[in-house]
Amino acid sequence: MKGLNSPLNRKLRMALIGGAGNAFIGKVHATAGTLDNRADLVAGALSSNASKSQAAAPSFGIPSDRAYASPAELIENESQRPADERIDFVSIATPNYTHFEIAKAALTAGFHVVCDKPMTITVDEAEDLARVVEATGAVFVLMHNYSGYPMIRQLREMIRNDELGDIIAVRANYIQGWLWGWSPGVDPPRGAWKADPQKAGPSGTLGDIGTHAYQLVRYTTGLLPEEVSCNLKTYTPDRALDDYGHATIRFQTGALGLLTFSQVTHGRMNDQLLEIDGSKAAISWRQEDPNQLVVRQFGRPTQVYDRHPGADFNNPSARAASRLPGGHPEAFFEAFANLFRDGFDDMVTSSLGKPFQQRDTIYPNVYDGVEGTFFIQQCLASHDQNGTWISLRHPSAR
């Protein structure tokens, strides 16, 4: 990769695409990418509007000569900078329909990529992007940020260590209610593009938060999917895309999974719940209380695991994902930062000419992006056939 120069002796150089105005996730990328002092935000194309991009640059600490009018201008100009100045990676925090073009251009230019989810809006685009990643050898981090929470990593390792036994069932809910405040025809609030099929893709709530629930199940359990039956609904007036749904999954082991995703449940904010039933024990985690795991076993008292990096009951994976002593909450920003930090390790490894295991990263990568897009496609196909069981096998699944 041509972007890196003596990475062990300096910070990585980051470019942010998106984030101006009322945008939320771009500011999260900027904060999380620099949280551990391993990267500097030095360039950006912060808006599709050139004047807005230039106006927003000072609030991100980006100098005016590196506040670009478009992603294409950013990639071209940064490619022409000397090796000791040009960026190492781009962080993409833009509407879904733009991800593919930006990511492909950045990878082809020799830069690593951090990309928000869903990775693309079609499976063909996702598979094409995976081929580009393989051809370039670049690091590709997909921001399914919930996989960065310390207690999710604790849970993942407990399953791999057989502490739950055979996984027999999984339930994952991601419940919000913000769409009741959505007013079409009025000056749109932040995120209104998510209701536009041309920008969000063919799904609404399914693609926005249903994919988070699915990825978290796959990330923690390692269960490979066999087939899916899905039903979707649209309850919000004047909305073209789904805002509620269920997906039932049969896994290859015989385990069953149930996902529920909603953006029309009054009073709910970001209520993501993961429950996993094993033959030895059951475990649960809630995103709005992310520093605890609850473990239950028949005939024994309920156990609550706290995030506590100094305690032996936190396994090495959870301790490595923690920054603060127990009792000091770690949450959303830190989870994002963990994925950045994991990706930075591989960027350094890559710059030294050493191979890293593209398919085996602890962070979500391009293959998870392919599978997530395929999950959306197959759920929509099942829904269109009145919930018919549809294959959920894909060769990229890991």
C-alpha positions as a LaTeX table, in Angstrom:
\begin{tabular}{lrrr}
\hline
Residue & $x$ (\AA) & $y$ (\AA) & $z$ (\AA) \\
\hline
Met1 & 0.00 & 0.00 & 0.00 \\
Lys2 & 1.52 & 3.26 & $-1.10$ \\
Gly3 & $-0.07$ & 5.43 & 1.58 \\
Leu4 & 2.10 & 4.43 & 4.54 \\
Asn5 & 5.53 & 5.68 & 5.52 \\
Ser6 & 7.33 & 4.47 & 8.69 \\
Pro7 & 4.01 & 3.68 & 10.42 \\
Leu8 & 5.56 & 2.53 & 13.68 \\
Asn9 & 7.05 & 6.00 & 14.24 \\
Arg10 & 4.08 & 8.18 & 13.41 \\
Lys11 & 0.31 & 8.50 & 13.49 \\
Leu12 & $-1.77$ & 7.32 & 10.59 \\
Arg13 & $-3.31$ & 10.02 & 8.42 \\
Met14 & $-7.09$ & 9.93 & 8.11 \\
Ala15 & $-9.48$ & 11.46 & 5.60 \\
Leu16 & $-13.18$ & 11.76 & 6.42 \\
Ile17 & $-15.87$ & 11.65 & 3.75 \\
Gly18 & $-19.19$ & 12.99 & 5.03 \\
Gly19 & $-19.95$ & 14.62 & 8.37 \\
Ala20 & $-20.85$ & 18.24 & 7.63 \\
Gly21 & $-23.99$ & 20.00 & 8.83 \\
Asn22 & $-26.36$ & 17.93 & 10.98 \\
Ala23 & $-24.77$ & 14.63 & 10.00 \\
Phe24 & $-24.29$ & 12.37 & 13.02 \\
Ile25 & $-22.16$ & 9.41 & 12.06 \\
Gly26 & $-19.36$ & 11.42 & 10.43 \\
Lys27 & $-18.65$ & 13.16 & 13.72 \\
Val28 & $-18.58$ & 9.75 & 15.41 \\
His29 & $-15.99$ & 8.54 & 12.88 \\
Ala30 & $-13.88$ & 11.65 & 13.48 \\
Thr31 & $-13.98$ & 11.22 & 17.26 \\
Ala32 & $-13.45$ & 7.46 & 17.33 \\
Gly33 & $-10.74$ & 7.42 & 14.67 \\
Thr34 & $-8.57$ & 9.76 & 16.70 \\
Leu35 & $-9.56$ & 8.62 & 20.23 \\
Asp36 & $-6.46$ & 6.52 & 20.87 \\
Asn37 & $-4.05$ & 9.08 & 19.45 \\
Arg38 & $-3.00$ & 6.72 & 16.66 \\
Ala39 & $-4.41$ & 8.79 & 13.79 \\
Asp40 & $-4.79$ & 12.43 & 12.81 \\
Leu41 & $-7.70$ & 13.72 & 10.75 \\
Val42 & $-5.91$ & 15.70 & 8.05 \\
Ala43 & $-8.27$ & 15.83 & 5.06 \\
Gly44 & $-11.94$ & 15.61 & 4.22 \\
Ala45 & $-14.74$ & 15.84 & 1.70 \\
Leu46 & $-17.35$ & 16.62 & 4.32 \\
Ser47 & $-20.34$ & 17.32 & 2.10 \\
Ser48 & $-21.57$ & 16.89 & $-1.47$ \\
Asn49 & $-21.90$ & 20.68 & $-1.38$ \\
Ala50 & $-18.43$ & 22.19 & $-1.85$ \\
Ser51 & $-19.12$ & 25.34 & 0.17 \\
Lys52 & $-20.54$ & 23.31 & 3.07 \\
Ser53 & $-17.49$ & 21.07 & 3.01 \\
Gln54 & $-15.17$ & 24.06 & 3.18 \\
Ala55 & $-17.23$ & 25.74 & 5.92 \\
Ala56 & $-17.28$ & 22.60 & 8.09 \\
Ala57 & $-13.55$ & 21.88 & 7.82 \\
Pro58 & $-12.37$ & 24.09 & 10.73 \\
Ser59 & $-14.68$ & 22.32 & 13.20 \\
Phe60 & $-12.92$ & 19.06 & 12.30 \\
Gly61 & $-9.44$ & 20.64 & 12.43 \\
Ile62 & $-8.97$ & 20.12 & 8.69 \\
Pro63 & $-6.88$ & 22.79 & 6.91 \\
Ser64 & $-8.65$ & 24.63 & 4.10 \\
Asp65 & $-6.29$ & 23.31 & 1.41 \\
Arg66 & $-7.34$ & 19.75 & 2.28 \\
Ala67 & $-11.08$ & 20.41 & 2.52 \\
Tyr68 & $-12.16$ & 18.99 & $-0.80$ \\
Ala69 & $-15.27$ & 19.54 & $-2.89$ \\
Ser70 & $-15.87$ & 15.85 & $-3.57$ \\
Pro71 & $-14.56$ & 12.38 & $-2.72$ \\
Ala72 & $-13.11$ & 12.11 & $-6.22$ \\
Glu73 & $-11.13$ & 15.34 & $-5.75$ \\
Leu74 & $-9.91$ & 14.15 & $-2.35$ \\
Ile75 & $-8.67$ & 10.81 & $-3.66$ \\
Glu76 & $-7.02$ & 12.34 & $-6.73$ \\
Asn77 & $-5.27$ & 15.15 & $-4.86$ \\
Glu78 & $-4.17$ & 13.01 & $-1.93$ \\
Ser79 & $-2.75$ & 10.42 & $-4.34$ \\
Gln80 & $-0.50$ & 13.11 & $-5.78$ \\
Arg81 & 0.91 & 14.24 & $-2.44$ \\
Pro82 & 4.36 & 13.05 & $-1.32$ \\
Ala83 & 4.38 & 9.75 & 0.55 \\
Asp84 & 5.17 & 11.47 & 3.84 \\
Glu85 & 2.07 & 13.70 & 3.54 \\
Arg86 & $-0.69$ & 11.75 & 1.84 \\
Ile87 & $-3.46$ & 10.04 & 3.74 \\
Asp88 & $-3.30$ & 6.38 & 4.74 \\
Phe89 & $-7.01$ & 5.66 & 4.82 \\
Val90 & $-10.42$ & 7.13 & 4.13 \\
Ser91 & $-13.36$ & 6.85 & 6.51 \\
Ile92 & $-16.70$ & 6.81 & 4.66 \\
Ala93 & $-19.71$ & 8.21 & 6.53 \\
Thr94 & $-22.09$ & 9.04 & 3.69 \\
Pro95 & $-25.50$ & 7.77 & 2.49 \\
Asn96 & $-25.60$ & 4.11 & 1.50 \\
Tyr97 & $-25.76$ & 4.58 & $-2.27$ \\
Thr98 & $-22.40$ & 6.39 & $-2.34$ \\
His99 & $-20.35$ & 3.77 & $-0.45$ \\
Phe100 & $-19.45$ & 1.55 & $-3.39$ \\
Glu101 & $-18.10$ & 4.21 & $-5.71$ \\
Ile102 & $-16.09$ & 5.96 & $-2.99$ \\
Ala103 & $-14.67$ & 2.79 & $-1.48$ \\
Lys104 & $-13.68$ & 1.32 & $-4.83$ \\
Ala105 & $-11.94$ & 4.53 & $-5.90$ \\
Ala106 & $-10.04$ & 4.77 & $-2.61$ \\
Leu107 & $-8.93$ & 1.14 & $-2.71$ \\
Thr108 & $-7.83$ & 1.42 & $-6.33$ \\
Ala109 & $-5.82$ & 4.54 & $-5.46$ \\
Gly110 & $-3.94$ & 2.58 & $-2.80$ \\
Phe111 & $-5.69$ & 3.67 & 0.38 \\
His112 & $-7.17$ & 1.58 & 3.17 \\
Val113 & $-10.90$ & 2.01 & 3.84 \\
Val114 & $-13.14$ & 2.29 & 6.88 \\
Cys115 & $-16.78$ & 2.23 & 5.74 \\
Asp116 & $-20.10$ & 2.63 & 7.46 \\
Lys117 & $-22.76$ & $-0.04$ & 6.96 \\
Pro118 & $-24.50$ & $-1.37$ & 4.95 \\
Met119 & $-21.44$ & $-1.63$ & 2.73 \\
Thr120 & $-23.33$ & $-1.31$ & $-0.57$ \\
Ile121 & $-26.94$ & $-1.41$ & $-1.73$ \\
Thr122 & $-26.60$ & $-4.39$ & $-4.09$ \\
Val123 & $-24.94$ & $-7.78$ & $-3.79$ \\
Asp124 & $-23.19$ & $-7.31$ & $-7.13$ \\
Glu125 & $-21.51$ & $-4.15$ & $-5.85$ \\
Ala126 & $-20.54$ & $-5.87$ & $-2.60$ \\
Glu127 & $-18.97$ & $-8.83$ & $-4.38$ \\
Asp128 & $-17.12$ & $-6.47$ & $-6.72$ \\
Leu129 & $-15.75$ & $-4.56$ & $-3.73$ \\
Ala130 & $-14.55$ & $-7.81$ & $-2.13$ \\
Arg131 & $-12.61$ & $-8.63$ & $-5.30$ \\
Val132 & $-10.98$ & $-5.18$ & $-5.22$ \\
Val133 & $-9.97$ & $-5.64$ & $-1.57$ \\
Glu134 & $-8.44$ & $-9.03$ & $-2.40$ \\
Ala135 & $-6.60$ & $-7.62$ & $-5.42$ \\
Thr136 & $-5.16$ & $-4.63$ & $-3.56$ \\
Gly137 & $-4.45$ & $-6.33$ & $-0.23$ \\
Ala138 & $-5.97$ & $-3.32$ & 1.52 \\
Val139 & $-7.45$ & $-3.22$ & 4.99 \\
Phe140 & $-11.22$ & $-2.82$ & 4.86 \\
Val141 & $-13.05$ & $-2.15$ & 8.14 \\
Leu142 & $-16.85$ & $-2.26$ & 8.08 \\
Met143 & $-18.35$ & $-0.20$ & 10.90 \\
His144 & $-20.72$ & $-2.64$ & 12.54 \\
Asn145 & $-19.70$ & $-0.88$ & 15.71 \\
Tyr146 & $-21.55$ & $-3.07$ & 18.20 \\
Ser147 & $-18.97$ & $-5.79$ & 17.62 \\
Gly148 & $-16.48$ & $-3.44$ & 19.29 \\
Tyr149 & $-18.13$ & $-3.48$ & 22.72 \\
Pro150 & $-15.95$ & $-5.20$ & 25.34 \\
Met151 & $-18.78$ & $-7.37$ & 26.66 \\
Ile152 & $-19.72$ & $-8.50$ & 23.17 \\
Arg153 & $-16.14$ & $-9.70$ & 22.80 \\
Gln154 & $-16.40$ & $-11.32$ & 26.22 \\
Leu155 & $-19.54$ & $-13.13$ & 25.05 \\
Arg156 & $-17.95$ & $-14.17$ & 21.77 \\
Glu157 & $-14.98$ & $-15.77$ & 23.52 \\
Met158 & $-17.20$ & $-17.50$ & 26.07 \\
Ile159 & $-19.04$ & $-19.19$ & 23.20 \\
Arg160 & $-15.78$ & $-20.16$ & 21.52 \\
Asn161 & $-14.56$ & $-21.58$ & 24.83 \\
Asp162 & $-17.70$ & $-23.76$ & 25.06 \\
Glu163 & $-18.94$ & $-22.06$ & 28.23 \\
Leu164 & $-22.50$ & $-22.03$ & 26.84 \\
Gly165 & $-22.32$ & $-25.46$ & 25.23 \\
Asp166 & $-24.07$ & $-26.06$ & 21.91 \\
Ile167 & $-26.00$ & $-23.00$ & 20.73 \\
Ile168 & $-29.62$ & $-23.99$ & 20.21 \\
Ala169 & $-31.40$ & $-20.66$ & 19.74 \\
Val170 & $-30.69$ & $-16.95$ & 19.28 \\
Arg171 & $-32.97$ & $-13.92$ & 19.58 \\
Ala172 & $-31.91$ & $-10.42$ & 18.58 \\
Asn173 & $-34.08$ & $-7.31$ & 18.73 \\
Tyr174 & $-33.22$ & $-3.81$ & 17.60 \\
Ile175 & $-36.10$ & $-1.51$ & 18.49 \\
Gln176 & $-36.44$ & 2.24 & 17.89 \\
Gly177 & $-39.36$ & 4.67 & 17.63 \\
Trp178 & $-37.98$ & 7.76 & 15.91 \\
Leu179 & $-40.02$ & 7.42 & 12.71 \\
Trp180 & $-43.15$ & 8.69 & 14.46 \\
Gly181 & $-41.41$ & 12.06 & 14.47 \\
Trp182 & $-40.64$ & 11.93 & 10.75 \\
Ser183 & $-42.55$ & 14.54 & 8.71 \\
Pro184 & $-42.37$ & 14.08 & 4.92 \\
Gly185 & $-42.59$ & 17.29 & 2.94 \\
Val186 & $-41.05$ & 19.32 & 5.74 \\
Asp187 & $-37.40$ & 20.39 & 5.73 \\
Pro188 & $-35.99$ & 16.91 & 6.38 \\
Pro189 & $-34.15$ & 16.17 & 9.61 \\
Arg190 & $-30.83$ & 14.38 & 9.77 \\
Gly191 & $-31.11$ & 10.91 & 8.24 \\
Ala192 & $-34.22$ & 11.57 & 6.14 \\
Trp193 & $-32.36$ & 10.11 & 3.15 \\
Lys194 & $-32.92$ & 6.72 & 4.82 \\
Ala195 & $-36.52$ & 6.89 & 3.57 \\
Asp196 & $-35.45$ & 7.35 & $-0.07$ \\
Pro197 & $-35.01$ & 4.05 & $-1.97$ \\
Gln198 & $-32.61$ & 5.73 & $-4.39$ \\
Lys199 & $-30.26$ & 6.64 & $-1.55$ \\
Ala200 & $-30.90$ & 4.06 & 1.17 \\
Gly201 & $-31.34$ & 1.09 & $-1.14$ \\
Pro202 & $-34.29$ & $-1.29$ & $-1.39$ \\
Ser203 & $-34.85$ & $-1.68$ & 2.36 \\
Gly204 & $-35.51$ & 0.69 & 5.22 \\
Thr205 & $-35.39$ & $-0.48$ & 8.82 \\
Leu206 & $-34.16$ & $-3.90$ & 7.67 \\
Gly207 & $-31.04$ & $-2.37$ & 6.13 \\
Asp208 & $-30.58$ & 0.34 & 8.75 \\
Ile209 & $-30.77$ & $-1.66$ & 11.99 \\
Gly210 & $-31.89$ & $-5.19$ & 11.05 \\
Thr211 & $-28.44$ & $-5.74$ & 9.59 \\
His212 & $-26.90$ & $-4.77$ & 12.94 \\
Ala213 & $-28.94$ & $-7.45$ & 14.70 \\
Tyr214 & $-27.98$ & $-10.05$ & 12.10 \\
Gln215 & $-24.29$ & $-9.17$ & 12.17 \\
Leu216 & $-24.20$ & $-9.31$ & 15.96 \\
Val217 & $-25.70$ & $-12.81$ & 15.93 \\
Arg218 & $-23.21$ & $-14.00$ & 13.34 \\
Tyr219 & $-20.26$ & $-12.28$ & 15.05 \\
Thr220 & $-20.91$ & $-13.68$ & 18.49 \\
Thr221 & $-22.14$ & $-17.20$ & 17.74 \\
Gly222 & $-20.23$ & $-18.04$ & 14.56 \\
Leu223 & $-23.31$ & $-19.97$ & 13.42 \\
Leu224 & $-23.53$ & $-20.27$ & 9.63 \\
Pro225 & $-27.00$ & $-19.51$ & 8.20 \\
Glu226 & $-28.96$ & $-21.97$ & 6.09 \\
Glu227 & $-32.19$ & $-20.15$ & 5.15 \\
Val228 & $-34.42$ & $-17.26$ & 6.14 \\
Ser229 & $-38.13$ & $-16.47$ & 6.28 \\
Cys230 & $-38.93$ & $-12.77$ & 6.50 \\
Asn231 & $-42.00$ & $-10.55$ & 6.81 \\
Leu232 & $-41.83$ & $-6.77$ & 6.58 \\
Lys233 & $-44.35$ & $-3.97$ & 7.14 \\
Thr234 & $-44.58$ & $-0.24$ & 6.54 \\
Tyr235 & $-46.69$ & 1.57 & 9.13 \\
Thr236 & $-45.39$ & 5.14 & 8.76 \\
Pro237 & $-47.59$ & 7.23 & 6.44 \\
Asp238 & $-46.04$ & 8.24 & 3.11 \\
Arg239 & $-43.00$ & 6.03 & 3.64 \\
Ala240 & $-41.80$ & 3.90 & 0.72 \\
Leu241 & $-39.60$ & 1.52 & 2.72 \\
Asp242 & $-40.17$ & $-0.97$ & 5.54 \\
Asp243 & $-40.17$ & 0.25 & 9.12 \\
Tyr244 & $-40.87$ & $-3.04$ & 10.96 \\
Gly245 & $-40.04$ & $-6.70$ & 10.40 \\
His246 & $-39.23$ & $-10.19$ & 11.60 \\
Ala247 & $-36.67$ & $-12.58$ & 10.15 \\
Thr248 & $-36.55$ & $-16.21$ & 11.24 \\
Ile249 & $-33.29$ & $-18.01$ & 10.50 \\
Arg250 & $-32.44$ & $-21.68$ & 10.32 \\
Phe251 & $-28.74$ & $-22.23$ & 10.93 \\
Gln252 & $-26.71$ & $-25.07$ & 9.49 \\
Thr253 & $-26.30$ & $-26.64$ & 12.93 \\
Gly254 & $-30.07$ & $-26.84$ & 13.40 \\
Ala255 & $-30.19$ & $-23.84$ & 15.74 \\
Leu256 & $-32.99$ & $-21.31$ & 15.26 \\
Gly257 & $-32.74$ & $-17.53$ & 15.22 \\
Leu258 & $-35.34$ & $-14.78$ & 15.42 \\
Leu259 & $-34.63$ & $-11.13$ & 14.61 \\
Thr260 & $-37.09$ & $-8.30$ & 15.24 \\
Phe261 & $-36.36$ & $-4.79$ & 14.01 \\
Ser262 & $-38.55$ & $-1.73$ & 14.39 \\
Gln263 & $-38.35$ & 2.04 & 14.07 \\
Val264 & $-42.03$ & 2.53 & 14.98 \\
Thr265 & $-42.12$ & 1.37 & 18.61 \\
His266 & $-43.05$ & 4.38 & 20.74 \\
Gly267 & $-40.58$ & 5.39 & 23.40 \\
Arg268 & $-37.75$ & 3.14 & 22.28 \\
Met269 & $-34.42$ & 4.69 & 21.36 \\
Asn270 & $-31.62$ & 2.23 & 20.56 \\
Asp271 & $-32.85$ & $-0.85$ & 22.37 \\
Gln272 & $-30.76$ & $-3.66$ & 20.96 \\
Leu273 & $-31.07$ & $-6.94$ & 22.85 \\
Leu274 & $-29.15$ & $-10.14$ & 22.16 \\
Glu275 & $-30.15$ & $-13.41$ & 23.85 \\
Ile276 & $-28.36$ & $-16.70$ & 23.20 \\
Asp277 & $-29.51$ & $-20.08$ & 24.50 \\
Gly278 & $-26.93$ & $-22.83$ & 24.89 \\
Ser279 & $-27.12$ & $-26.38$ & 26.16 \\
Lys280 & $-25.10$ & $-25.38$ & 29.26 \\
Ala281 & $-26.22$ & $-21.80$ & 29.86 \\
Ala282 & $-28.06$ & $-18.80$ & 28.42 \\
Ile283 & $-26.61$ & $-15.32$ & 28.05 \\
Ser284 & $-27.98$ & $-11.87$ & 27.26 \\
Trp285 & $-26.63$ & $-8.38$ & 26.47 \\
Arg286 & $-28.40$ & $-5.06$ & 26.00 \\
Gln287 & $-26.86$ & $-2.18$ & 24.07 \\
Glu288 & $-28.39$ & 0.45 & 26.36 \\
Asp289 & $-26.62$ & $-1.21$ & 29.30 \\
Pro290 & $-23.53$ & $-2.38$ & 27.45 \\
Asn291 & $-21.09$ & $-2.92$ & 30.31 \\
Gln292 & $-22.86$ & $-6.00$ & 31.64 \\
Leu293 & $-23.61$ & $-9.57$ & 30.54 \\
Val294 & $-26.22$ & $-11.72$ & 32.23 \\
Val295 & $-25.61$ & $-15.47$ & 32.41 \\
Arg296 & $-28.25$ & $-17.94$ & 33.57 \\
Gln297 & $-27.98$ & $-21.68$ & 34.30 \\
Phe298 & $-30.74$ & $-24.00$ & 35.41 \\
Gly299 & $-30.68$ & $-24.47$ & 39.19 \\
Arg300 & $-27.99$ & $-21.85$ & 39.79 \\
Pro301 & $-28.09$ & $-18.14$ & 40.71 \\
Thr302 & $-28.06$ & $-15.61$ & 37.91 \\
Gln303 & $-24.57$ & $-14.22$ & 37.23 \\
Val304 & $-23.86$ & $-10.67$ & 36.08 \\
Tyr305 & $-20.52$ & $-10.04$ & 34.42 \\
Asp306 & $-19.33$ & $-6.42$ & 34.60 \\
Arg307 & $-16.84$ & $-4.85$ & 32.24 \\
His308 & $-13.77$ & $-4.78$ & 34.45 \\
Pro309 & $-10.41$ & $-4.97$ & 32.62 \\
Gly310 & $-8.52$ & $-5.65$ & 35.84 \\
Ala311 & $-10.54$ & $-8.74$ & 36.73 \\
Asp312 & $-9.83$ & $-12.32$ & 35.71 \\
Phe313 & $-13.51$ & $-12.96$ & 34.95 \\
Asn314 & $-13.11$ & $-10.69$ & 31.92 \\
Asn315 & $-11.36$ & $-12.73$ & 29.25 \\
Pro316 & $-8.40$ & $-11.31$ & 27.27 \\
Ser317 & $-10.60$ & $-10.24$ & 24.35 \\
Ala318 & $-12.82$ & $-8.12$ & 26.59 \\
Arg319 & $-9.87$ & $-6.67$ & 28.51 \\
Ala320 & $-8.13$ & $-5.69$ & 25.28 \\
Ala321 & $-11.25$ & $-3.80$ & 24.18 \\
Ser322 & $-11.46$ & $-1.78$ & 27.44 \\
Arg323 & $-9.80$ & 1.53 & 28.23 \\
Leu324 & $-11.24$ & 2.54 & 31.61 \\
Pro325 & $-11.31$ & 0.88 & 35.04 \\
Gly326 & $-14.48$ & $-0.95$ & 36.00 \\
Gly327 & $-17.37$ & 1.26 & 37.04 \\
His328 & $-16.55$ & 3.94 & 34.45 \\
Pro329 & $-18.97$ & 3.30 & 31.57 \\
Glu330 & $-17.57$ & 2.63 & 28.13 \\
Ala331 & $-19.96$ & 2.64 & 25.22 \\
Phe332 & $-20.66$ & 3.92 & 21.72 \\
Phe333 & $-17.58$ & 6.00 & 20.88 \\
Glu334 & $-15.22$ & 3.47 & 22.43 \\
Ala335 & $-16.82$ & 0.60 & 20.48 \\
Phe336 & $-16.26$ & 2.49 & 17.24 \\
Ala337 & $-12.71$ & 3.26 & 18.33 \\
Asn338 & $-12.02$ & $-0.43$ & 18.97 \\
Leu339 & $-12.77$ & $-1.23$ & 15.34 \\
Phe340 & $-10.55$ & 1.62 & 14.19 \\
Arg341 & $-7.78$ & 0.40 & 16.50 \\
Asp342 & $-8.07$ & $-3.17$ & 15.23 \\
Gly343 & $-7.90$ & $-1.91$ & 11.67 \\
Phe344 & $-4.88$ & 0.27 & 12.47 \\
Asp345 & $-2.98$ & $-2.81$ & 13.63 \\
Asp346 & $-3.53$ & $-4.45$ & 10.25 \\
Met347 & $-2.68$ & $-1.25$ & 8.37 \\
Val348 & 0.69 & $-1.21$ & 10.12 \\
Thr349 & 1.23 & $-4.92$ & 9.44 \\
Ser350 & 0.36 & $-4.37$ & 5.77 \\
Ser351 & 2.71 & $-1.39$ & 5.46 \\
Leu352 & 5.59 & $-3.52$ & 6.70 \\
Gly353 & 4.97 & $-6.00$ & 3.91 \\
Lys354 & 3.69 & $-8.66$ & 6.26 \\
Pro355 & 0.51 & $-10.58$ & 5.44 \\
Phe356 & $-2.54$ & $-10.26$ & 7.62 \\
Gln357 & $-5.44$ & $-12.68$ & 7.56 \\
Gln358 & $-8.02$ & $-10.86$ & 5.47 \\
Arg359 & $-10.82$ & $-13.32$ & 6.22 \\
Asp360 & $-10.03$ & $-13.78$ & 9.91 \\
Thr361 & $-10.00$ & $-10.24$ & 11.29 \\
Ile362 & $-11.62$ & $-9.60$ & 14.67 \\
Tyr363 & $-13.33$ & $-6.55$ & 13.16 \\
Pro364 & $-16.12$ & $-6.78$ & 10.55 \\
Asn365 & $-14.59$ & $-6.69$ & 7.10 \\
Val366 & $-15.54$ & $-6.71$ & 3.42 \\
Tyr367 & $-16.80$ & $-10.30$ & 3.59 \\
Asp368 & $-19.22$ & $-9.36$ & 6.35 \\
Gly369 & $-20.32$ & $-6.50$ & 4.12 \\
Val370 & $-21.08$ & $-8.93$ & 1.31 \\
Glu371 & $-23.04$ & $-11.17$ & 3.66 \\
Gly372 & $-24.99$ & $-8.25$ & 5.11 \\
Thr373 & $-26.05$ & $-7.07$ & 1.68 \\
Phe374 & $-26.97$ & $-10.64$ & 0.75 \\
Phe375 & $-29.03$ & $-10.89$ & 3.95 \\
Ile376 & $-31.03$ & $-7.82$ & 2.89 \\
Gln377 & $-31.55$ & $-9.21$ & $-0.61$ \\
Gln378 & $-32.74$ & $-12.60$ & 0.62 \\
Cys379 & $-35.02$ & $-11.12$ & 3.28 \\
Leu380 & $-36.68$ & $-8.96$ & 0.64 \\
Ala381 & $-37.04$ & $-11.96$ & $-1.67$ \\
Ser382 & $-38.65$ & $-13.99$ & 1.12 \\
His383 & $-41.02$ & $-11.17$ & 2.00 \\
Asp384 & $-42.05$ & $-10.80$ & $-1.65$ \\
Gln385 & $-42.98$ & $-14.51$ & $-1.60$ \\
Asn386 & $-45.09$ & $-14.22$ & 1.57 \\
Gly387 & $-42.37$ & $-15.36$ & 3.93 \\
Thr388 & $-41.17$ & $-18.33$ & 1.89 \\
Trp389 & $-37.95$ & $-19.92$ & 3.13 \\
Ile390 & $-35.04$ & $-18.61$ & 1.02 \\
Ser391 & $-31.42$ & $-19.80$ & 1.04 \\
Leu392 & $-29.11$ & $-17.67$ & 3.18 \\
Arg393 & $-25.91$ & $-19.47$ & 2.25 \\
His394 & $-23.21$ & $-17.30$ & 0.66 \\
Pro395 & $-19.62$ & $-18.31$ & $-0.10$ \\
Ser396 & $-18.26$ & $-15.18$ & 1.60 \\
Ala397 & $-19.76$ & $-16.14$ & 4.97 \\
Arg398 & $-17.05$ & $-16.60$ & 7.60 \\
\hline
\end{tabular}
